[in-house]
Amino acid sequence: MWLKKMSEVKTYRITGWINKPNFENRFRKELRSIKPEDAIEELYKIFGSKHRVKRFQIKIEKVEEVPAEEPNERT
């Protein structure tokens, strides 16, 4: 019998800044996903729809996994 290992969903904290004309802002966002690449894509999607920010205007400094014991921030 084949047993397939299920992927574990993790929480990732993404920090960086938005650099638009006449507007610059730092951000820290926690997102749940399977891979860090998926969390980055979700960040681009959220910021693009809510803040009308293009991908090239978002500069990501770091992506880190948040331990399960650490309390989550408001996302």
CHARMM-style PDB file with segment names, atoms N, HN, CA, C and O in Angstrom:
ATOM      1  N   MET     1       0.832  -1.173   0.000  1.00  0.00      PROA
ATOM      2  CA  MET     1       0.000   0.000   0.000  1.00  0.00      PROA
ATOM      3  C   MET     1       0.885   1.247   0.000  1.00  0.00      PROA
ATOM      4  O   MET     1       1.828   1.364   0.783  1.00  0.00      PROA
ATOM      5  N   TRP     2       0.559   2.156  -0.884  1.00  0.00      PROA
ATOM      6  HN  TRP     2      -0.207   2.061  -1.520  1.00  0.00      PROA
ATOM      7  CA  TRP     2       1.330   3.388  -0.995  1.00  0.00      PROA
ATOM      8  C   TRP     2       0.816   4.410  -0.011  1.00  0.00      PROA
ATOM      9  O   TRP     2      -0.377   4.708   0.033  1.00  0.00      PROA
ATOM     10  N   LEU     3       1.721   4.941   0.772  1.00  0.00      PROA
ATOM     11  HN  LEU     3       2.691   4.699   0.736  1.00  0.00      PROA
ATOM     12  CA  LEU     3       1.365   6.021   1.686  1.00  0.00      PROA
ATOM     13  C   LEU     3       2.036   7.293   1.197  1.00  0.00      PROA
ATOM     14  O   LEU     3       3.247   7.337   0.981  1.00  0.00      PROA
ATOM     15  N   LYS     4       1.249   8.290   1.033  1.00  0.00      PROA
ATOM     16  HN  LYS     4       0.265   8.255   1.209  1.00  0.00      PROA
ATOM     17  CA  LYS     4       1.754   9.551   0.546  1.00  0.00      PROA
ATOM     18  C   LYS     4       1.930  10.500   1.726  1.00  0.00      PROA
ATOM     19  O   LYS     4       1.003  10.695   2.512  1.00  0.00      PROA
ATOM     20  N   LYS     5       3.105  11.083   1.851  1.00  0.00      PROA
ATOM     21  HN  LYS     5       3.859  10.925   1.212  1.00  0.00      PROA
ATOM     22  CA  LYS     5       3.346  12.027   2.931  1.00  0.00      PROA
ATOM     23  C   LYS     5       2.637  13.338   2.606  1.00  0.00      PROA
ATOM     24  O   LYS     5       2.818  13.916   1.535  1.00  0.00      PROA
ATOM     25  N   MET     6       1.837  13.785   3.547  1.00  0.00      PROA
ATOM     26  HN  MET     6       1.689  13.316   4.418  1.00  0.00      PROA
ATOM     27  CA  MET     6       1.113  15.043   3.334  1.00  0.00      PROA
ATOM     28  C   MET     6       2.021  16.219   3.637  1.00  0.00      PROA
ATOM     29  O   MET     6       2.845  16.155   4.548  1.00  0.00      PROA
ATOM     30  N   SER     7       1.874  17.271   2.889  1.00  0.00      PROA
ATOM     31  HN  SER     7       1.204  17.323   2.148  1.00  0.00      PROA
ATOM     32  CA  SER     7       2.668  18.469   3.103  1.00  0.00      PROA
ATOM     33  C   SER     7       2.142  19.221   4.315  1.00  0.00      PROA
ATOM     34  O   SER     7       0.939  19.282   4.568  1.00  0.00      PROA
ATOM     35  N   GLU     8       3.067  19.780   5.039  1.00  0.00      PROA
ATOM     36  HN  GLU     8       4.044  19.731   4.833  1.00  0.00      PROA
ATOM     37  CA  GLU     8       2.700  20.520   6.245  1.00  0.00      PROA
ATOM     38  C   GLU     8       2.614  22.008   5.931  1.00  0.00      PROA
ATOM     39  O   GLU     8       3.533  22.572   5.337  1.00  0.00      PROA
ATOM     40  N   VAL     9       1.534  22.637   6.322  1.00  0.00      PROA
ATOM     41  HN  VAL     9       0.787  22.179   6.805  1.00  0.00      PROA
ATOM     42  CA  VAL     9       1.366  24.070   6.118  1.00  0.00      PROA
ATOM     43  C   VAL     9       2.107  24.796   7.232  1.00  0.00      PROA
ATOM     44  O   VAL     9       1.936  24.487   8.411  1.00  0.00      PROA
ATOM     45  N   LYS    10       2.931  25.765   6.846  1.00  0.00      PROA
ATOM     46  HN  LYS    10       3.070  26.017   5.888  1.00  0.00      PROA
ATOM     47  CA  LYS    10       3.734  26.524   7.802  1.00  0.00      PROA
ATOM     48  C   LYS    10       3.395  27.996   7.691  1.00  0.00      PROA
ATOM     49  O   LYS    10       2.782  28.435   6.718  1.00  0.00      PROA
ATOM     50  N   THR    11       3.801  28.748   8.695  1.00  0.00      PROA
ATOM     51  HN  THR    11       4.299  28.391   9.484  1.00  0.00      PROA
ATOM     52  CA  THR    11       3.612  30.192   8.684  1.00  0.00      PROA
ATOM     53  C   THR    11       4.954  30.848   8.376  1.00  0.00      PROA
ATOM     54  O   THR    11       5.972  30.521   8.986  1.00  0.00      PROA
ATOM     55  N   TYR    12       4.942  31.778   7.421  1.00  0.00      PROA
ATOM     56  HN  TYR    12       4.115  32.044   6.926  1.00  0.00      PROA
ATOM     57  CA  TYR    12       6.155  32.492   7.023  1.00  0.00      PROA
ATOM     58  C   TYR    12       5.970  33.975   7.286  1.00  0.00      PROA
ATOM     59  O   TYR    12       4.908  34.538   7.020  1.00  0.00      PROA
ATOM     60  N   ARG    13       7.019  34.606   7.814  1.00  0.00      PROA
ATOM     61  HN  ARG    13       7.882  34.148   8.029  1.00  0.00      PROA
ATOM     62  CA  ARG    13       7.020  36.055   8.033  1.00  0.00      PROA
ATOM     63  C   ARG    13       7.868  36.682   6.929  1.00  0.00      PROA
ATOM     64  O   ARG    13       9.046  36.361   6.771  1.00  0.00      PROA
ATOM     65  N   ILE    14       7.247  37.580   6.174  1.00  0.00      PROA
ATOM     66  HN  ILE    14       6.290  37.841   6.303  1.00  0.00      PROA
ATOM     67  CA  ILE    14       7.916  38.253   5.063  1.00  0.00      PROA
ATOM     68  C   ILE    14       8.078  39.725   5.435  1.00  0.00      PROA
ATOM     69  O   ILE    14       7.105  40.390   5.787  1.00  0.00      PROA
ATOM     70  N   THR    15       9.309  40.230   5.355  1.00  0.00      PROA
ATOM     71  HN  THR    15      10.100  39.689   5.068  1.00  0.00      PROA
ATOM     72  CA  THR    15       9.562  41.642   5.648  1.00  0.00      PROA
ATOM     73  C   THR    15      10.188  42.294   4.419  1.00  0.00      PROA
ATOM     74  O   THR    15      10.890  41.650   3.639  1.00  0.00      PROA
ATOM     75  N   GLY    16       9.918  43.573   4.272  1.00  0.00      PROA
ATOM     76  HN  GLY    16       9.348  44.096   4.906  1.00  0.00      PROA
ATOM     77  CA  GLY    16      10.457  44.320   3.145  1.00  0.00      PROA
ATOM     78  C   GLY    16       9.880  45.719   3.100  1.00  0.00      PROA
ATOM     79  O   GLY    16       9.437  46.250   4.118  1.00  0.00      PROA
ATOM     80  N   TRP    17       9.887  46.320   1.912  1.00  0.00      PROA
ATOM     81  HN  TRP    17      10.248  45.889   1.085  1.00  0.00      PROA
ATOM     82  CA  TRP    17       9.323  47.651   1.752  1.00  0.00      PROA
ATOM     83  C   TRP    17       8.677  47.818   0.387  1.00  0.00      PROA
ATOM     84  O   TRP    17       8.991  47.115  -0.573  1.00  0.00      PROA
ATOM     85  N   ILE    18       7.758  48.781   0.342  1.00  0.00      PROA
ATOM     86  HN  ILE    18       7.503  49.352   1.122  1.00  0.00      PROA
ATOM     87  CA  ILE    18       7.072  49.150  -0.896  1.00  0.00      PROA
ATOM     88  C   ILE    18       7.659  50.480  -1.334  1.00  0.00      PROA
ATOM     89  O   ILE    18       7.749  51.412  -0.535  1.00  0.00      PROA
ATOM     90  N   ASN    19       8.056  50.576  -2.581  1.00  0.00      PROA
ATOM     91  HN  ASN    19       7.984  49.819  -3.230  1.00  0.00      PROA
ATOM     92  CA  ASN    19       8.658  51.795  -3.099  1.00  0.00      PROA
ATOM     93  C   ASN    19       7.877  52.256  -4.323  1.00  0.00      PROA
ATOM     94  O   ASN    19       8.141  51.829  -5.447  1.00  0.00      PROA
ATOM     95  N   LYS    20       6.903  53.144  -4.078  1.00  0.00      PROA
ATOM     96  HN  LYS    20       6.688  53.491  -3.165  1.00  0.00      PROA
ATOM     97  CA  LYS    20       6.106  53.733  -5.154  1.00  0.00      PROA
ATOM     98  C   LYS    20       6.487  55.200  -5.276  1.00  0.00      PROA
ATOM     99  O   LYS    20       7.062  55.756  -4.341  1.00  0.00      PROA
ATOM    100  N   PRO    21       6.188  55.839  -6.388  1.00  0.00      PROA
ATOM    101  CA  PRO    21       6.434  57.277  -6.481  1.00  0.00      PROA
ATOM    102  C   PRO    21       5.630  58.012  -5.398  1.00  0.00      PROA
ATOM    103  O   PRO    21       4.430  57.788  -5.240  1.00  0.00      PROA
ATOM    104  N   ASN    22       6.297  58.869  -4.680  1.00  0.00      PROA
ATOM    105  HN  ASN    22       7.272  59.051  -4.809  1.00  0.00      PROA
ATOM    106  CA  ASN    22       5.698  59.672  -3.600  1.00  0.00      PROA
ATOM    107  C   ASN    22       5.196  58.832  -2.430  1.00  0.00      PROA
ATOM    108  O   ASN    22       4.410  59.322  -1.619  1.00  0.00      PROA
ATOM    109  N   PHE    23       5.630  57.584  -2.326  1.00  0.00      PROA
ATOM    110  HN  PHE    23       6.268  57.186  -2.985  1.00  0.00      PROA
ATOM    111  CA  PHE    23       5.180  56.722  -1.227  1.00  0.00      PROA
ATOM    112  C   PHE    23       6.200  55.613  -0.997  1.00  0.00      PROA
ATOM    113  O   PHE    23       6.541  54.863  -1.912  1.00  0.00      PROA
ATOM    114  N   GLU    24       6.681  55.524   0.241  1.00  0.00      PROA
ATOM    115  HN  GLU    24       6.405  56.134   0.984  1.00  0.00      PROA
ATOM    116  CA  GLU    24       7.577  54.435   0.618  1.00  0.00      PROA
ATOM    117  C   GLU    24       7.154  53.951   1.995  1.00  0.00      PROA
ATOM    118  O   GLU    24       6.957  54.751   2.910  1.00  0.00      PROA
ATOM    119  N   ASN    25       7.015  52.640   2.137  1.00  0.00      PROA
ATOM    120  HN  ASN    25       7.175  51.990   1.394  1.00  0.00      PROA
ATOM    121  CA  ASN    25       6.511  52.094   3.387  1.00  0.00      PROA
ATOM    122  C   ASN    25       7.131  50.725   3.640  1.00  0.00      PROA
ATOM    123  O   ASN    25       7.294  49.928   2.716  1.00  0.00      PROA
ATOM    124  N   ARG    26       7.474  50.458   4.899  1.00  0.00      PROA
ATOM    125  HN  ARG    26       7.341  51.106   5.649  1.00  0.00      PROA
ATOM    126  CA  ARG    26       7.981  49.149   5.289  1.00  0.00      PROA
ATOM    127  C   ARG    26       6.803  48.258   5.664  1.00  0.00      PROA
ATOM    128  O   ARG    26       5.749  48.747   6.071  1.00  0.00      PROA
ATOM    129  N   PHE    27       6.989  46.943   5.524  1.00  0.00      PROA
ATOM    130  HN  PHE    27       7.845  46.545   5.194  1.00  0.00      PROA
ATOM    131  CA  PHE    27       5.920  46.021   5.892  1.00  0.00      PROA
ATOM    132  C   PHE    27       6.501  44.760   6.512  1.00  0.00      PROA
ATOM    133  O   PHE    27       7.659  44.404   6.293  1.00  0.00      PROA
ATOM    134  N   ARG    28       5.659  44.101   7.290  1.00  0.00      PROA
ATOM    135  HN  ARG    28       4.718  44.390   7.468  1.00  0.00      PROA
ATOM    136  CA  ARG    28       5.934  42.763   7.836  1.00  0.00      PROA
ATOM    137  C   ARG    28       4.612  42.020   7.802  1.00  0.00      PROA
ATOM    138  O   ARG    28       3.632  42.453   8.408  1.00  0.00      PROA
ATOM    139  N   LYS    29       4.589  40.911   7.099  1.00  0.00      PROA
ATOM    140  HN  LYS    29       5.386  40.560   6.607  1.00  0.00      PROA
ATOM    141  CA  LYS    29       3.344  40.173   6.879  1.00  0.00      PROA
ATOM    142  C   LYS    29       3.578  38.700   7.166  1.00  0.00      PROA
ATOM    143  O   LYS    29       4.592  38.137   6.752  1.00  0.00      PROA
ATOM    144  N   GLU    30       2.639  38.068   7.876  1.00  0.00      PROA
ATOM    145  HN  GLU    30       1.815  38.525   8.212  1.00  0.00      PROA
ATOM    146  CA  GLU    30       2.701  36.637   8.131  1.00  0.00      PROA
ATOM    147  C   GLU    30       1.637  35.940   7.291  1.00  0.00      PROA
ATOM    148  O   GLU    30       0.458  36.290   7.334  1.00  0.00      PROA
ATOM    149  N   LEU    31       2.084  34.944   6.524  1.00  0.00      PROA
ATOM    150  HN  LEU    31       3.042  34.660   6.488  1.00  0.00      PROA
ATOM    151  CA  LEU    31       1.190  34.205   5.642  1.00  0.00      PROA
ATOM    152  C   LEU    31       1.411  32.714   5.822  1.00  0.00      PROA
ATOM    153  O   LEU    31       2.527  32.273   6.094  1.00  0.00      PROA
ATOM    154  N   ARG    32       0.345  31.939   5.671  1.00  0.00      PROA
ATOM    155  HN  ARG    32      -0.563  32.297   5.451  1.00  0.00      PROA
ATOM    156  CA  ARG    32       0.426  30.480   5.784  1.00  0.00      PROA
ATOM    157  C   ARG    32       0.489  29.875   4.389  1.00  0.00      PROA
ATOM    158  O   ARG    32      -0.318  30.201   3.518  1.00  0.00      PROA
ATOM    159  N   SER    33       1.470  28.981   4.189  1.00  0.00      PROA
ATOM    160  HN  SER    33       2.125  28.716   4.896  1.00  0.00      PROA
ATOM    161  CA  SER    33       1.586  28.270   2.920  1.00  0.00      PROA
ATOM    162  C   SER    33       2.474  27.039   3.116  1.00  0.00      PROA
ATOM    163  O   SER    33       3.032  26.822   4.191  1.00  0.00      PROA
ATOM    164  N   ILE    34       2.590  26.257   2.072  1.00  0.00      PROA
ATOM    165  HN  ILE    34       2.137  26.434   1.198  1.00  0.00      PROA
ATOM    166  CA  ILE    34       3.400  25.050   2.133  1.00  0.00      PROA
ATOM    167  C   ILE    34       4.874  25.383   1.889  1.00  0.00      PROA
ATOM    168  O   ILE    34       5.754  24.863   2.574  1.00  0.00      PROA
ATOM    169  N   LYS    35       5.137  26.256   0.907  1.00  0.00      PROA
ATOM    170  HN  LYS    35       4.421  26.679   0.350  1.00  0.00      PROA
ATOM    171  CA  LYS    35       6.506  26.631   0.557  1.00  0.00      PROA
ATOM    172  C   LYS    35       6.671  28.145   0.692  1.00  0.00      PROA
ATOM    173  O   LYS    35       5.690  28.879   0.566  1.00  0.00      PROA
ATOM    174  N   PRO    36       7.889  28.627   0.945  1.00  0.00      PROA
ATOM    175  CA  PRO    36       8.097  30.078   1.022  1.00  0.00      PROA
ATOM    176  C   PRO    36       7.787  30.784  -0.296  1.00  0.00      PROA
ATOM    177  O   PRO    36       7.347  31.934  -0.294  1.00  0.00      PROA
ATOM    178  N   GLU    37       8.012  30.106  -1.419  1.00  0.00      PROA
ATOM    179  HN  GLU    37       8.369  29.172  -1.421  1.00  0.00      PROA
ATOM    180  CA  GLU    37       7.714  30.712  -2.725  1.00  0.00      PROA
ATOM    181  C   GLU    37       6.220  30.987  -2.873  1.00  0.00      PROA
ATOM    182  O   GLU    37       5.821  31.991  -3.463  1.00  0.00      PROA
ATOM    183  N   ASP    38       5.402  30.092  -2.334  1.00  0.00      PROA
ATOM    184  HN  ASP    38       5.726  29.276  -1.855  1.00  0.00      PROA
ATOM    185  CA  ASP    38       3.948  30.304  -2.383  1.00  0.00      PROA
ATOM    186  C   ASP    38       3.530  31.484  -1.517  1.00  0.00      PROA
ATOM    187  O   ASP    38       2.611  32.222  -1.870  1.00  0.00      PROA
ATOM    188  N   ALA    39       4.206  31.663  -0.378  1.00  0.00      PROA
ATOM    189  HN  ALA    39       4.952  31.063  -0.090  1.00  0.00      PROA
ATOM    190  CA  ALA    39       3.905  32.800   0.500  1.00  0.00      PROA
ATOM    191  C   ALA    39       4.254  34.113  -0.189  1.00  0.00      PROA
ATOM    192  O   ALA    39       3.522  35.094  -0.056  1.00  0.00      PROA
ATOM    193  N   ILE    40       5.358  34.143  -0.920  1.00  0.00      PROA
ATOM    194  HN  ILE    40       5.952  33.346  -1.028  1.00  0.00      PROA
ATOM    195  CA  ILE    40       5.753  35.356  -1.647  1.00  0.00      PROA
ATOM    196  C   ILE    40       4.729  35.669  -2.738  1.00  0.00      PROA
ATOM    197  O   ILE    40       4.350  36.828  -2.912  1.00  0.00      PROA
ATOM    198  N   GLU    41       4.282  34.663  -3.468  1.00  0.00      PROA
ATOM    199  HN  GLU    41       4.590  33.722  -3.327  1.00  0.00      PROA
ATOM    200  CA  GLU    41       3.262  34.880  -4.499  1.00  0.00      PROA
ATOM    201  C   GLU    41       1.970  35.428  -3.895  1.00  0.00      PROA
ATOM    202  O   GLU    41       1.335  36.311  -4.473  1.00  0.00      PROA
ATOM    203  N   GLU    42       1.585  34.905  -2.736  1.00  0.00      PROA
ATOM    204  HN  GLU    42       2.100  34.188  -2.267  1.00  0.00      PROA
ATOM    205  CA  GLU    42       0.378  35.390  -2.056  1.00  0.00      PROA
ATOM    206  C   GLU    42       0.548  36.848  -1.633  1.00  0.00      PROA
ATOM    207  O   GLU    42      -0.396  37.633  -1.719  1.00  0.00      PROA
ATOM    208  N   LEU    43       1.747  37.212  -1.176  1.00  0.00      PROA
ATOM    209  HN  LEU    43       2.514  36.574  -1.105  1.00  0.00      PROA
ATOM    210  CA  LEU    43       2.030  38.599  -0.799  1.00  0.00      PROA
ATOM    211  C   LEU    43       1.876  39.526  -2.008  1.00  0.00      PROA
ATOM    212  O   LEU    43       1.239  40.575  -1.911  1.00  0.00      PROA
ATOM    213  N   TYR    44       2.459  39.136  -3.145  1.00  0.00      PROA
ATOM    214  HN  TYR    44       2.975  38.283  -3.223  1.00  0.00      PROA
ATOM    215  CA  TYR    44       2.316  39.934  -4.368  1.00  0.00      PROA
ATOM    216  C   TYR    44       0.842  40.101  -4.737  1.00  0.00      PROA
ATOM    217  O   TYR    44       0.415  41.185  -5.134  1.00  0.00      PROA
ATOM    218  N   LYS    45       0.083  39.041  -4.605  1.00  0.00      PROA
ATOM    219  HN  LYS    45       0.431  38.161  -4.282  1.00  0.00      PROA
ATOM    220  CA  LYS    45      -1.343  39.067  -4.959  1.00  0.00      PROA
ATOM    221  C   LYS    45      -2.116  40.008  -4.031  1.00  0.00      PROA
ATOM    222  O   LYS    45      -2.935  40.802  -4.493  1.00  0.00      PROA
ATOM    223  N   ILE    46      -1.858  39.921  -2.734  1.00  0.00      PROA
ATOM    224  HN  ILE    46      -1.192  39.276  -2.359  1.00  0.00      PROA
ATOM    225  CA  ILE    46      -2.575  40.763  -1.761  1.00  0.00      PROA
ATOM    226  C   ILE    46      -2.223  42.234  -1.952  1.00  0.00      PROA
ATOM    227  O   ILE    46      -3.112  43.082  -2.025  1.00  0.00      PROA
ATOM    228  N   PHE    47      -0.925  42.540  -2.035  1.00  0.00      PROA
ATOM    229  HN  PHE    47      -0.203  41.852  -1.976  1.00  0.00      PROA
ATOM    230  CA  PHE    47      -0.524  43.937  -2.177  1.00  0.00      PROA
ATOM    231  C   PHE    47      -0.951  44.522  -3.521  1.00  0.00      PROA
ATOM    232  O   PHE    47      -1.275  45.706  -3.613  1.00  0.00      PROA
ATOM    233  N   GLY    48      -0.951  43.699  -4.552  1.00  0.00      PROA
ATOM    234  HN  GLY    48      -0.688  42.737  -4.477  1.00  0.00      PROA
ATOM    235  CA  GLY    48      -1.391  44.189  -5.855  1.00  0.00      PROA
ATOM    236  C   GLY    48      -2.863  44.541  -5.867  1.00  0.00      PROA
ATOM    237  O   GLY    48      -3.260  45.527  -6.487  1.00  0.00      PROA
ATOM    238  N   SER    49      -3.678  43.749  -5.188  1.00  0.00      PROA
ATOM    239  HN  SER    49      -3.356  42.948  -4.684  1.00  0.00      PROA
ATOM    240  CA  SER    49      -5.119  44.005  -5.211  1.00  0.00      PROA
ATOM    241  C   SER    49      -5.535  45.072  -4.201  1.00  0.00      PROA
ATOM    242  O   SER    49      -6.395  45.898  -4.507  1.00  0.00      PROA
ATOM    243  N   LYS    50      -4.949  45.073  -3.018  1.00  0.00      PROA
ATOM    244  HN  LYS    50      -4.251  44.402  -2.770  1.00  0.00      PROA
ATOM    245  CA  LYS    50      -5.376  46.022  -1.986  1.00  0.00      PROA
ATOM    246  C   LYS    50      -4.718  47.391  -2.109  1.00  0.00      PROA
ATOM    247  O   LYS    50      -5.344  48.411  -1.822  1.00  0.00      PROA
ATOM    248  N   HSD    51      -3.452  47.415  -2.538  1.00  0.00      PROA
ATOM    249  HN  HSD    51      -2.944  46.586  -2.772  1.00  0.00      PROA
ATOM    250  CA  HSD    51      -2.701  48.663  -2.552  1.00  0.00      PROA
ATOM    251  C   HSD    51      -2.289  49.111  -3.947  1.00  0.00      PROA
ATOM    252  O   HSD    51      -1.629  50.139  -4.097  1.00  0.00      PROA
ATOM    253  N   ARG    52      -2.670  48.352  -4.967  1.00  0.00      PROA
ATOM    254  HN  ARG    52      -3.206  47.516  -4.845  1.00  0.00      PROA
ATOM    255  CA  ARG    52      -2.326  48.667  -6.363  1.00  0.00      PROA
ATOM    256  C   ARG    52      -0.816  48.839  -6.544  1.00  0.00      PROA
ATOM    257  O   ARG    52      -0.357  49.771  -7.204  1.00  0.00      PROA
ATOM    258  N   VAL    53      -0.057  47.919  -5.943  1.00  0.00      PROA
ATOM    259  HN  VAL    53      -0.430  47.162  -5.407  1.00  0.00      PROA
ATOM    260  CA  VAL    53       1.397  47.931  -6.029  1.00  0.00      PROA
ATOM    261  C   VAL    53       1.832  46.901  -7.060  1.00  0.00      PROA
ATOM    262  O   VAL    53       1.364  45.763  -7.044  1.00  0.00      PROA
ATOM    263  N   LYS    54       2.727  47.301  -7.956  1.00  0.00      PROA
ATOM    264  HN  LYS    54       3.107  48.226  -7.969  1.00  0.00      PROA
ATOM    265  CA  LYS    54       3.276  46.369  -8.944  1.00  0.00      PROA
ATOM    266  C   LYS    54       4.366  45.528  -8.294  1.00  0.00      PROA
ATOM    267  O   LYS    54       4.941  45.914  -7.276  1.00  0.00      PROA
ATOM    268  N   ARG    55       4.641  44.382  -8.890  1.00  0.00      PROA
ATOM    269  HN  ARG    55       4.174  44.069  -9.717  1.00  0.00      PROA
ATOM    270  CA  ARG    55       5.637  43.473  -8.320  1.00  0.00      PROA
ATOM    271  C   ARG    55       7.010  44.115  -8.209  1.00  0.00      PROA
ATOM    272  O   ARG    55       7.712  43.890  -7.224  1.00  0.00      PROA
ATOM    273  N   PHE    56       7.410  44.913  -9.202  1.00  0.00      PROA
ATOM    274  HN  PHE    56       6.839  45.096 -10.002  1.00  0.00      PROA
ATOM    275  CA  PHE    56       8.741  45.509  -9.164  1.00  0.00      PROA
ATOM    276  C   PHE    56       8.851  46.597  -8.098  1.00  0.00      PROA
ATOM    277  O   PHE    56       9.960  47.020  -7.772  1.00  0.00      PROA
ATOM    278  N   GLN    57       7.725  47.059  -7.546  1.00  0.00      PROA
ATOM    279  HN  GLN    57       6.824  46.715  -7.811  1.00  0.00      PROA
ATOM    280  CA  GLN    57       7.741  48.071  -6.487  1.00  0.00      PROA
ATOM    281  C   GLN    57       7.850  47.451  -5.097  1.00  0.00      PROA
ATOM    282  O   GLN    57       8.008  48.174  -4.114  1.00  0.00      PROA
ATOM    283  N   ILE    58       7.769  46.132  -4.999  1.00  0.00      PROA
ATOM    284  HN  ILE    58       7.641  45.545  -5.798  1.00  0.00      PROA
ATOM    285  CA  ILE    58       7.872  45.431  -3.721  1.00  0.00      PROA
ATOM    286  C   ILE    58       9.283  44.855  -3.607  1.00  0.00      PROA
ATOM    287  O   ILE    58       9.710  44.069  -4.452  1.00  0.00      PROA
ATOM    288  N   LYS    59       9.989  45.247  -2.572  1.00  0.00      PROA
ATOM    289  HN  LYS    59       9.642  45.886  -1.886  1.00  0.00      PROA
ATOM    290  CA  LYS    59      11.339  44.742  -2.304  1.00  0.00      PROA
ATOM    291  C   LYS    59      11.278  43.878  -1.049  1.00  0.00      PROA
ATOM    292  O   LYS    59      10.947  44.373   0.029  1.00  0.00      PROA
ATOM    293  N   ILE    60      11.589  42.607  -1.180  1.00  0.00      PROA
ATOM    294  HN  ILE    60      11.857  42.205  -2.056  1.00  0.00      PROA
ATOM    295  CA  ILE    60      11.528  41.676  -0.060  1.00  0.00      PROA
ATOM    296  C   ILE    60      12.918  41.537   0.547  1.00  0.00      PROA
ATOM    297  O   ILE    60      13.875  41.193  -0.146  1.00  0.00      PROA
ATOM    298  N   GLU    61      13.024  41.809   1.853  1.00  0.00      PROA
ATOM    299  HN  GLU    61      12.246  42.088   2.416  1.00  0.00      PROA
ATOM    300  CA  GLU    61      14.298  41.680   2.550  1.00  0.00      PROA
ATOM    301  C   GLU    61      14.552  40.258   2.999  1.00  0.00      PROA
ATOM    302  O   GLU    61      15.625  39.709   2.749  1.00  0.00      PROA
ATOM    303  N   LYS    62      13.566  39.646   3.666  1.00  0.00      PROA
ATOM    304  HN  LYS    62      12.694  40.092   3.869  1.00  0.00      PROA
ATOM    305  CA  LYS    62      13.772  38.273   4.127  1.00  0.00      PROA
ATOM    306  C   LYS    62      12.448  37.554   4.311  1.00  0.00      PROA
ATOM    307  O   LYS    62      11.402  38.160   4.540  1.00  0.00      PROA
ATOM    308  N   VAL    63      12.536  36.250   4.202  1.00  0.00      PROA
ATOM    309  HN  VAL    63      13.386  35.757   4.016  1.00  0.00      PROA
ATOM    310  CA  VAL    63      11.409  35.357   4.434  1.00  0.00      PROA
ATOM    311  C   VAL    63      11.878  34.355   5.476  1.00  0.00      PROA
ATOM    312  O   VAL    63      12.872  33.659   5.268  1.00  0.00      PROA
ATOM    313  N   GLU    64      11.165  34.277   6.603  1.00  0.00      PROA
ATOM    314  HN  GLU    64      10.357  34.843   6.772  1.00  0.00      PROA
ATOM    315  CA  GLU    64      11.558  33.349   7.658  1.00  0.00      PROA
ATOM    316  C   GLU    64      10.357  32.556   8.133  1.00  0.00      PROA
ATOM    317  O   GLU    64       9.227  33.045   8.142  1.00  0.00      PROA
ATOM    318  N   GLU    65      10.625  31.328   8.525  1.00  0.00      PROA
ATOM    319  HN  GLU    65      11.543  30.931   8.517  1.00  0.00      PROA
ATOM    320  CA  GLU    65       9.561  30.472   9.044  1.00  0.00      PROA
ATOM    321  C   GLU    65       9.307  30.832  10.501  1.00  0.00      PROA
ATOM    322  O   GLU    65      10.244  30.970  11.287  1.00  0.00      PROA
ATOM    323  N   VAL    66       8.038  30.982  10.853  1.00  0.00      PROA
ATOM    324  HN  VAL    66       7.277  30.870  10.214  1.00  0.00      PROA
ATOM    325  CA  VAL    66       7.658  31.313  12.216  1.00  0.00      PROA
ATOM    326  C   VAL    66       7.427  30.012  12.972  1.00  0.00      PROA
ATOM    327  O   VAL    66       6.651  29.170  12.520  1.00  0.00      PROA
ATOM    328  N   PRO    67       8.090  29.830  14.121  1.00  0.00      PROA
ATOM    329  CA  PRO    67       7.857  28.605  14.900  1.00  0.00      PROA
ATOM    330  C   PRO    67       6.396  28.492  15.329  1.00  0.00      PROA
ATOM    331  O   PRO    67       5.713  29.497  15.525  1.00  0.00      PROA
ATOM    332  N   ALA    68       5.937  27.269  15.469  1.00  0.00      PROA
ATOM    333  HN  ALA    68       6.492  26.452  15.310  1.00  0.00      PROA
ATOM    334  CA  ALA    68       4.530  27.023  15.830  1.00  0.00      PROA
ATOM    335  C   ALA    68       4.197  27.543  17.212  1.00  0.00      PROA
ATOM    336  O   ALA    68       3.048  27.902  17.469  1.00  0.00      PROA
ATOM    337  N   GLU    69       5.181  27.594  18.118  1.00  0.00      PROA
ATOM    338  HN  GLU    69       6.114  27.302  17.909  1.00  0.00      PROA
ATOM    339  CA  GLU    69       4.934  28.054  19.478  1.00  0.00      PROA
ATOM    340  C   GLU    69       4.771  29.572  19.574  1.00  0.00      PROA
ATOM    341  O   GLU    69       4.142  30.075  20.505  1.00  0.00      PROA
ATOM    342  N   GLU    70       5.335  30.293  18.617  1.00  0.00      PROA
ATOM    343  HN  GLU    70       5.846  29.884  17.861  1.00  0.00      PROA
ATOM    344  CA  GLU    70       5.306  31.756  18.671  1.00  0.00      PROA
ATOM    345  C   GLU    70       3.904  32.255  18.324  1.00  0.00      PROA
ATOM    346  O   GLU    70       3.297  31.782  17.363  1.00  0.00      PROA
ATOM    347  N   PRO    71       3.389  33.205  19.100  1.00  0.00      PROA
ATOM    348  CA  PRO    71       2.040  33.729  18.788  1.00  0.00      PROA
ATOM    349  C   PRO    71       2.043  34.490  17.468  1.00  0.00      PROA
ATOM    350  O   PRO    71       3.000  35.194  17.146  1.00  0.00      PROA
ATOM    351  N   ASN    72       0.962  34.340  16.711  1.00  0.00      PROA
ATOM    352  HN  ASN    72       0.185  33.768  16.973  1.00  0.00      PROA
ATOM    353  CA  ASN    72       0.848  35.007  15.418  1.00  0.00      PROA
ATOM    354  C   ASN    72       0.463  36.461  15.612  1.00  0.00      PROA
ATOM    355  O   ASN    72      -0.233  36.826  16.560  1.00  0.00      PROA
ATOM    356  N   GLU    73       0.940  37.285  14.676  1.00  0.00      PROA
ATOM    357  HN  GLU    73       1.505  36.989  13.906  1.00  0.00      PROA
ATOM    358  CA  GLU    73       0.540  38.680  14.659  1.00  0.00      PROA
ATOM    359  C   GLU    73      -0.757  38.797  13.900  1.00  0.00      PROA
ATOM    360  O   GLU    73      -1.196  37.855  13.240  1.00  0.00      PROA
ATOM    361  N   ARG    74      -1.360  39.949  13.997  1.00  0.00      PROA
ATOM    362  HN  ARG    74      -1.003  40.714  14.533  1.00  0.00      PROA
ATOM    363  CA  ARG    74      -2.545  40.213  13.188  1.00  0.00      PROA
ATOM    364  C   ARG    74      -2.110  40.365  11.748  1.00  0.00      PROA
ATOM    365  O   ARG    74      -1.262  41.205  11.450  1.00  0.00      PROA
ATOM    366  N   THR    75      -2.671  39.570  10.843  1.00  0.00      PROA
ATOM    367  HN  THR    75      -3.361  38.887  11.085  1.00  0.00      PROA
ATOM    368  CA  THR    75      -2.256  39.642   9.442  1.00  0.00      PROA
ATOM    369  C   THR    75      -3.305  40.330   8.615  1.00  0.00      PROA
ATOM    370  OT1 THR    75      -3.134  40.486   7.406  1.00  0.00      PROA
TER     371      THR     75
END
